[in-house]
Structures are given as structure tokens and as C-alpha cells.
Amino acid sequence: MASLIQTDPLHLEIEQEFGDLQLELVHCELCGDYHPPELHLTRATLFDDDEPADA
């Protein structure tokens, strides 16, 4: 059976170069999607609280 771990030197070099750009994705029970864990930490509003919404 072939190994799933890449041992190609070019692959390892690319992984080291761009390792800091990897995103952590989690399954969100609020929206049912996959996204970074801090996405729902801030309250999302369509309008500023100081201005009334146009009807």
C-alpha cells in the first residue's frame, strides 16, 4: 500500500515555505459550514446601531 505522507523534497520545501499561511477550519454548528473558528465571535450586523435601517 502506498504511503499517504509526501516524501518528495519539493513538497516538503513548499510546505515549509507556506506553512504559516495554513488556515484552521472547523465545522460550525451555528451555520453548518466549515470556516475559521473565530468567524462567529464578533456580532454581525447589516447596519450601524446608531443609524436606523431604511425601510
Secondary structure by P-SEA (a helix, b strand, c coil): ccccccccaaaaaaaaaccccbbbbbbbcccccccccccccbbbbcccccccccc
